Amino acid sequence: VLIDGNAKSVDFKTPAHLQKDNWYRLQIKRVISNQDSLIFIISDITEAKKLELEQNIQEKKFNQAFNYSGIGMVIVKLNGEYIDVNLVLLQMLGLDKDSIKSYNFLENTHPEDLEVTIANREKLLKGELKYYTIEKRYKHADGHYIWCSSTMSMVHDAEGKELFLINQLTDI
């Protein structure tokens, strides 16, 4: 259906009985010089669909590993703001989804571990390290500190731009 003269499109797969796994995009456009005429364009989008499906699988694998891992995991913006945290980390620190939003990982790092944490994080942000692992203490919601093995890494987009950090923590 054409609305306001804009092109419309639909993606479709080759019928199953043809035993091909190809994808196509049908676009319908109105001819500007003749409002009674339409142009139908069919494009092979098989490779783009395969890439999209592969990306969906990768995203599902990451989400599965993040949410059902046996270790604590947190995703943070480059400025340190919380993006997401898994259930294991919440339990490890005695927090819930609401309280984690105000939890600051640097502020809740033991004072004796802060210098090495900041130095390694800066090296990671500058691209001097791909990841780092340290043993450090985090403040539990009850006030005591717990020792963790903390591995921090940077996630980049396809062009290499920094997106966010992932911290994986194991209670040791």
N, C-alpha and C positions, 0 to 999 in steps of 0.2 A: 504494500500500500504506500503510495506517495503522498506525503503531506508537505505543504508549502514548497513544492518543487524540489525538495532535497532528495538525494540519492538514498536508496534503501538497499540493504544487503541481507543475505541469509547464507550461513555456512551449512554444507551438507556432505555426507559421506557417500561413497559409491555404494549402490545397493549390494546387500550381502550375497545375493545369488551370483554376482559377477566375480566374487572371491578376490577382490582387490581392496586394499586398505587406503584408498586415496580420498582426500578431502578437497572440496571445491567451494568457492565463494561466488554466488550469483549476485550481481549488483544491477540495479535498475535505476536509470537516470532519465530525466526528461530532457529532451533536446531544447536548448534555449531558444533557437530561432523558430522552432515549430512546437508549440505547446501540445499538439496532438500526437507527437512522436515520442517513442521511448527507445532507449538504448539498453540492451541486455549484454552484460559483460560476465563471462565465466572465467575465473582464474583458478589455477591449481595451487592450493595452499597446503599441500601435504606436508612439506618440510616444516613450515611454520607451525602446523598442528602437532607434528612429532616433537618439536622443540617445546611447545607449550605443555604437552603431556609429560615430557621428561622433567620440566621445571615443576610441575604439579607433584610428581612423584618425589623429587628432591625435597620440596617443601613439606610434604607429608612425612618423609623420613625424619627430617629435622624436628618437626613438631612432635612426632612419636618419641624420639630420643629425648627431647627437652622435657616433655610432660611426664614421661614414665621412666625416667632415668633413676638409678639408685643413688645418684649424687645430687647435691644442690646446684642449681643453675640459675643465673640471673643475666638478663640482657639489659644493658644500660646505654644511654646516649653518650656521645663523646664528652659531654659536659658533666657526666656523672648522674644524670637524672634516670630514674627507674623507668624501664619500658615493660618488662615482664619478669616474673620469677616463678619457679616451679614449686610444687607442694613440698618436696623434700627439703628445700632450703627454708621454707616457712617453718616447717617443723623443727629443723636444726636450730633456728634462731628464736623459736618460741613466738613467732609472729603470725598474723593473719593477713589476708589480701589488702585490707584497709590500712593496717598499721605499717605495712611495708612501703607504702607510698611516702611516708614521712621518714623512713629509715634511710640514713645516709651511710654508705659503706665506709667512707673515709672517716667520718665522725665517730663511727662505731668500731674502728680499728683500734686495737690496743696502742697506746701512745708509743711504746717501745718498737712497734712494728710499722709505724707510720712513715718514717723516712725512707725505708727500703721499698715500701709499697708505692709511694709517690715517685721515687726515682725510676722504678721499673715501669710504672704506668706511663711516665713521660717518654721513656725509650720506645715503648710500644706505639705511642701516639706519633712520635717522630719517624717511625718506620725502622728504627735501629734493631728492634726485636720483632719476630713474628708472633711470639707468645712468651710467657714466662710462668714459672711455677715457684711459689715460695710457701713456707710454712708461716702462718700468722694467726693472730688471735682476733676473733670477732666478739663483740658484746652481745650476749643473749638478752632477750626481753626481761628476764629476771634480774639482770645486773651483773652476772658472772661472765667470764670470758671462756670461749671454747677455742681449742686449737684446730685449725683447718689447714689442709693442703689446698692452696688456691692457684688455679691455672687461669690466666687471663689471656684472651686472644682478640684480635681485631677482625671484623667481618667487612669485606669490601664488595662493591657492586662489580658488574662486568667490566667497567672501565677502570677499575682500581681505586675508585673513590671510597674513603672510609665511611662506613654506615653506622656501626655501633660496636660495642664491646660485649664479649661473652665471658662471664666468670663462672668457672666450675669449681665447686667446693666439696671437699670430703672431710667429714669430721674425723680427726685423728686423735 
